[in-house]
Amino acid sequence: MNKRLITILGPTACGKTAVATQLAARIGGEIISADSRQVYRRMDIGTGKDLKEYTLVDGTRIPYHLIDIVEPGTKYNLYMYQKDFKQVYDDIMSRGKTPVLCGGTGLYIESILRDYQLADVPEDKLLREELKGKSLSELTEMLKELKRRNGTCMHNTTDVDTAQRAIRAIEIEMHSGCAVEGNDHIDIGSPIVIGINVDRELRRKRITERLHARLQEGMVEEVRGLLDEGIKPEDLIYYGLEYKYLTMYVLGQLTYSEMTSKLEIAIHQFAKRQMTWFRGMERRGVPITWIDGPREDNSVEKVVDSIMEHV
């Protein structure tokens, strides 16, 4: 088959990892993760790595990349991701394999499919000091105004759910409005982009069930362990969602009931924002073929069969 990039995207809990793995097995492919938090080592349960999904029933292991590549506390960013992606992509192609980009971080995916050209923006300590103490809503409005002025859409404001993230986004926007120099051009030809669609109510049910399962699996203990090894609480909170709310719980800022309630709502909202981003990608010129995801009457194998018709 033609060796070109295949992208499997979709909101959280849609079953895209299982689909991408089965697809890769059929076409001789390797997975490239497009998840902004699975890059961190030892942040396993909270990021939903589910590494066992990369091993098939017969024991075959599907190679995966850009998971567990940096230490917790690192401020991994889009520029770094593009650089790492290109290295992995070139390696996979050189070995005659098919790269399968899989994930739910819309900004990372779009940066590859539309070949964003970004500069490696350093930290601006003076700016950070100036913005220190401003509320998240104030920072968000500032970011929106900068984006309007620069005419850019390089930052996924839907993921800016902490003041630290908002300040970093402002920092990049103020650095010449996302300078078009830095990373090398990524030549991916004409990629195939498949979106995994899932009924809203089924998605909500899966999110709720998965959250409680991960709490049972030791997600709180995972966060405690990260704090015990010296990771700063503000760094974990910076990563958002599970790490934000569980850190607040461990620090005594939320009760267990408050944590689970707020976190569940936040994940539902996040999934909705993911879909908003993907629809925006379509408006910005990225064609996505949407396919019904796995469910009781639609196995992973059937979903992959449908994808193969397009591949």
Secondary structure as a PSIPRED ss2 file (coil, helix, strand):
# PSIPRED VFORMAT (PSIPRED V4.0)

   1 M C   1.000  0.000  0.000
   2 N C   1.000  0.000  0.000
   3 K C   1.000  0.000  0.000
   4 R C   1.000  0.000  0.000
   5 L C   1.000  0.000  0.000
   6 I E   0.000  0.000  1.000
   7 T E   0.000  0.000  1.000
   8 I E   0.000  0.000  1.000
   9 L E   0.000  0.000  1.000
  10 G C   1.000  0.000  0.000
  11 P C   1.000  0.000  0.000
  12 T C   1.000  0.000  0.000
  13 A C   1.000  0.000  0.000
  14 C C   1.000  0.000  0.000
  15 G C   1.000  0.000  0.000
  16 K H   0.000  1.000  0.000
  17 T H   0.000  1.000  0.000
  18 A H   0.000  1.000  0.000
  19 V H   0.000  1.000  0.000
  20 A H   0.000  1.000  0.000
  21 T H   0.000  1.000  0.000
  22 Q H   0.000  1.000  0.000
  23 L H   0.000  1.000  0.000
  24 A H   0.000  1.000  0.000
  25 A H   0.000  1.000  0.000
  26 R H   0.000  1.000  0.000
  27 I H   0.000  1.000  0.000
  28 G C   1.000  0.000  0.000
  29 G E   0.000  0.000  1.000
  30 E E   0.000  0.000  1.000
  31 I E   0.000  0.000  1.000
  32 I E   0.000  0.000  1.000
  33 S E   0.000  0.000  1.000
  34 A E   0.000  0.000  1.000
  35 D C   1.000  0.000  0.000
  36 S C   1.000  0.000  0.000
  37 R C   1.000  0.000  0.000
  38 Q C   1.000  0.000  0.000
  39 V C   1.000  0.000  0.000
  40 Y E   0.000  0.000  1.000
  41 R C   1.000  0.000  0.000
  42 R C   1.000  0.000  0.000
  43 M C   1.000  0.000  0.000
  44 D C   1.000  0.000  0.000
  45 I C   1.000  0.000  0.000
  46 G C   1.000  0.000  0.000
  47 T C   1.000  0.000  0.000
  48 G C   1.000  0.000  0.000
  49 K C   1.000  0.000  0.000
  50 D C   1.000  0.000  0.000
  51 L H   0.000  1.000  0.000
  52 K H   0.000  1.000  0.000
  53 E H   0.000  1.000  0.000
  54 Y H   0.000  1.000  0.000
  55 T E   0.000  0.000  1.000
  56 L C   1.000  0.000  0.000
  57 V C   1.000  0.000  0.000
  58 D C   1.000  0.000  0.000
  59 G C   1.000  0.000  0.000
  60 T C   1.000  0.000  0.000
  61 R E   0.000  0.000  1.000
  62 I C   1.000  0.000  0.000
  63 P C   1.000  0.000  0.000
  64 Y E   0.000  0.000  1.000
  65 H E   0.000  0.000  1.000
  66 L C   1.000  0.000  0.000
  67 I C   1.000  0.000  0.000
  68 D C   1.000  0.000  0.000
  69 I C   1.000  0.000  0.000
  70 V E   0.000  0.000  1.000
  71 E C   1.000  0.000  0.000
  72 P C   1.000  0.000  0.000
  73 G C   1.000  0.000  0.000
  74 T C   1.000  0.000  0.000
  75 K C   1.000  0.000  0.000
  76 Y C   1.000  0.000  0.000
  77 N C   1.000  0.000  0.000
  78 L H   0.000  1.000  0.000
  79 Y H   0.000  1.000  0.000
  80 M H   0.000  1.000  0.000
  81 Y H   0.000  1.000  0.000
  82 Q H   0.000  1.000  0.000
  83 K H   0.000  1.000  0.000
  84 D H   0.000  1.000  0.000
  85 F H   0.000  1.000  0.000
  86 K H   0.000  1.000  0.000
  87 Q H   0.000  1.000  0.000
  88 V H   0.000  1.000  0.000
  89 Y H   0.000  1.000  0.000
  90 D H   0.000  1.000  0.000
  91 D H   0.000  1.000  0.000
  92 I H   0.000  1.000  0.000
  93 M H   0.000  1.000  0.000
  94 S H   0.000  1.000  0.000
  95 R C   1.000  0.000  0.000
  96 G C   1.000  0.000  0.000
  97 K C   1.000  0.000  0.000
  98 T E   0.000  0.000  1.000
  99 P E   0.000  0.000  1.000
 100 V E   0.000  0.000  1.000
 101 L E   0.000  0.000  1.000
 102 C E   0.000  0.000  1.000
 103 G E   0.000  0.000  1.000
 104 G C   1.000  0.000  0.000
 105 T C   1.000  0.000  0.000
 106 G H   0.000  1.000  0.000
 107 L H   0.000  1.000  0.000
 108 Y H   0.000  1.000  0.000
 109 I H   0.000  1.000  0.000
 110 E H   0.000  1.000  0.000
 111 S H   0.000  1.000  0.000
 112 I H   0.000  1.000  0.000
 113 L H   0.000  1.000  0.000
 114 R C   1.000  0.000  0.000
 115 D C   1.000  0.000  0.000
 116 Y C   1.000  0.000  0.000
 117 Q C   1.000  0.000  0.000
 118 L C   1.000  0.000  0.000
 119 A C   1.000  0.000  0.000
 120 D C   1.000  0.000  0.000
 121 V C   1.000  0.000  0.000
 122 P C   1.000  0.000  0.000
 123 E C   1.000  0.000  0.000
 124 D C   1.000  0.000  0.000
 125 K H   0.000  1.000  0.000
 126 L H   0.000  1.000  0.000
 127 L H   0.000  1.000  0.000
 128 R H   0.000  1.000  0.000
 129 E H   0.000  1.000  0.000
 130 E H   0.000  1.000  0.000
 131 L H   0.000  1.000  0.000
 132 K C   1.000  0.000  0.000
 133 G C   1.000  0.000  0.000
 134 K C   1.000  0.000  0.000
 135 S C   1.000  0.000  0.000
 136 L H   0.000  1.000  0.000
 137 S H   0.000  1.000  0.000
 138 E H   0.000  1.000  0.000
 139 L H   0.000  1.000  0.000
 140 T H   0.000  1.000  0.000
 141 E H   0.000  1.000  0.000
 142 M H   0.000  1.000  0.000
 143 L H   0.000  1.000  0.000
 144 K H   0.000  1.000  0.000
 145 E H   0.000  1.000  0.000
 146 L H   0.000  1.000  0.000
 147 K H   0.000  1.000  0.000
 148 R H   0.000  1.000  0.000
 149 R H   0.000  1.000  0.000
 150 N H   0.000  1.000  0.000
 151 G C   1.000  0.000  0.000
 152 T C   1.000  0.000  0.000
 153 C C   1.000  0.000  0.000
 154 M C   1.000  0.000  0.000
 155 H C   1.000  0.000  0.000
 156 N C   1.000  0.000  0.000
 157 T H   0.000  1.000  0.000
 158 T H   0.000  1.000  0.000
 159 D H   0.000  1.000  0.000
 160 V C   1.000  0.000  0.000
 161 D C   1.000  0.000  0.000
 162 T C   1.000  0.000  0.000
 163 A H   0.000  1.000  0.000
 164 Q H   0.000  1.000  0.000
 165 R H   0.000  1.000  0.000
 166 A H   0.000  1.000  0.000
 167 I H   0.000  1.000  0.000
 168 R H   0.000  1.000  0.000
 169 A H   0.000  1.000  0.000
 170 I H   0.000  1.000  0.000
 171 E H   0.000  1.000  0.000
 172 I H   0.000  1.000  0.000
 173 E H   0.000  1.000  0.000
 174 M H   0.000  1.000  0.000
 175 H C   1.000  0.000  0.000
 176 S C   1.000  0.000  0.000
 177 G C   1.000  0.000  0.000
 178 C C   1.000  0.000  0.000
 179 A C   1.000  0.000  0.000
 180 V C   1.000  0.000  0.000
 181 E C   1.000  0.000  0.000
 182 G C   1.000  0.000  0.000
 183 N C   1.000  0.000  0.000
 184 D C   1.000  0.000  0.000
 185 H C   1.000  0.000  0.000
 186 I C   1.000  0.000  0.000
 187 D C   1.000  0.000  0.000
 188 I C   1.000  0.000  0.000
 189 G C   1.000  0.000  0.000
 190 S C   1.000  0.000  0.000
 191 P C   1.000  0.000  0.000
 192 I E   0.000  0.000  1.000
 193 V E   0.000  0.000  1.000
 194 I E   0.000  0.000  1.000
 195 G E   0.000  0.000  1.000
 196 I E   0.000  0.000  1.000
 197 N E   0.000  0.000  1.000
 198 V C   1.000  0.000  0.000
 199 D C   1.000  0.000  0.000
 200 R H   0.000  1.000  0.000
 201 E H   0.000  1.000  0.000
 202 L H   0.000  1.000  0.000
 203 R H   0.000  1.000  0.000
 204 R H   0.000  1.000  0.000
 205 K H   0.000  1.000  0.000
 206 R H   0.000  1.000  0.000
 207 I H   0.000  1.000  0.000
 208 T H   0.000  1.000  0.000
 209 E H   0.000  1.000  0.000
 210 R H   0.000  1.000  0.000
 211 L H   0.000  1.000  0.000
 212 H H   0.000  1.000  0.000
 213 A H   0.000  1.000  0.000
 214 R H   0.000  1.000  0.000
 215 L H   0.000  1.000  0.000
 216 Q H   0.000  1.000  0.000
 217 E H   0.000  1.000  0.000
 218 G C   1.000  0.000  0.000
 219 M H   0.000  1.000  0.000
 220 V H   0.000  1.000  0.000
 221 E H   0.000  1.000  0.000
 222 E H   0.000  1.000  0.000
 223 V H   0.000  1.000  0.000
 224 R H   0.000  1.000  0.000
 225 G H   0.000  1.000  0.000
 226 L H   0.000  1.000  0.000
 227 L H   0.000  1.000  0.000
 228 D H   0.000  1.000  0.000
 229 E C   1.000  0.000  0.000
 230 G C   1.000  0.000  0.000
 231 I C   1.000  0.000  0.000
 232 K C   1.000  0.000  0.000
 233 P H   0.000  1.000  0.000
 234 E H   0.000  1.000  0.000
 235 D H   0.000  1.000  0.000
 236 L H   0.000  1.000  0.000
 237 I H   0.000  1.000  0.000
 238 Y H   0.000  1.000  0.000
 239 Y C   1.000  0.000  0.000
 240 G C   1.000  0.000  0.000
 241 L H   0.000  1.000  0.000
 242 E H   0.000  1.000  0.000
 243 Y H   0.000  1.000  0.000
 244 K H   0.000  1.000  0.000
 245 Y H   0.000  1.000  0.000
 246 L H   0.000  1.000  0.000
 247 T H   0.000  1.000  0.000
 248 M H   0.000  1.000  0.000
 249 Y H   0.000  1.000  0.000
 250 V H   0.000  1.000  0.000
 251 L C   1.000  0.000  0.000
 252 G C   1.000  0.000  0.000
 253 Q C   1.000  0.000  0.000
 254 L C   1.000  0.000  0.000
 255 T C   1.000  0.000  0.000
 256 Y H   0.000  1.000  0.000
 257 S H   0.000  1.000  0.000
 258 E H   0.000  1.000  0.000
 259 M H   0.000  1.000  0.000
 260 T H   0.000  1.000  0.000
 261 S H   0.000  1.000  0.000
 262 K H   0.000  1.000  0.000
 263 L H   0.000  1.000  0.000
 264 E H   0.000  1.000  0.000
 265 I H   0.000  1.000  0.000
 266 A H   0.000  1.000  0.000
 267 I H   0.000  1.000  0.000
 268 H H   0.000  1.000  0.000
 269 Q H   0.000  1.000  0.000
 270 F H   0.000  1.000  0.000
 271 A H   0.000  1.000  0.000
 272 K H   0.000  1.000  0.000
 273 R H   0.000  1.000  0.000
 274 Q H   0.000  1.000  0.000
 275 M H   0.000  1.000  0.000
 276 T H   0.000  1.000  0.000
 277 W H   0.000  1.000  0.000
 278 F H   0.000  1.000  0.000
 279 R H   0.000  1.000  0.000
 280 G H   0.000  1.000  0.000
 281 M H   0.000  1.000  0.000
 282 E H   0.000  1.000  0.000
 283 R H   0.000  1.000  0.000
 284 R C   1.000  0.000  0.000
 285 G C   1.000  0.000  0.000
 286 V C   1.000  0.000  0.000
 287 P C   1.000  0.000  0.000
 288 I C   1.000  0.000  0.000
 289 T E   0.000  0.000  1.000
 290 W E   0.000  0.000  1.000
 291 I E   0.000  0.000  1.000
 292 D E   0.000  0.000  1.000
 293 G C   1.000  0.000  0.000
 294 P C   1.000  0.000  0.000
 295 R E   0.000  0.000  1.000
 296 E C   1.000  0.000  0.000
 297 D C   1.000  0.000  0.000
 298 N E   0.000  0.000  1.000
 299 S C   1.000  0.000  0.000
 300 V H   0.000  1.000  0.000
 301 E H   0.000  1.000  0.000
 302 K H   0.000  1.000  0.000
 303 V H   0.000  1.000  0.000
 304 V H   0.000  1.000  0.000
 305 D H   0.000  1.000  0.000
 306 S H   0.000  1.000  0.000
 307 I H   0.000  1.000  0.000
 308 M H   0.000  1.000  0.000
 309 E H   0.000  1.000  0.000
 310 H H   0.000  1.000  0.000
 311 V C   1.000  0.000  0.000
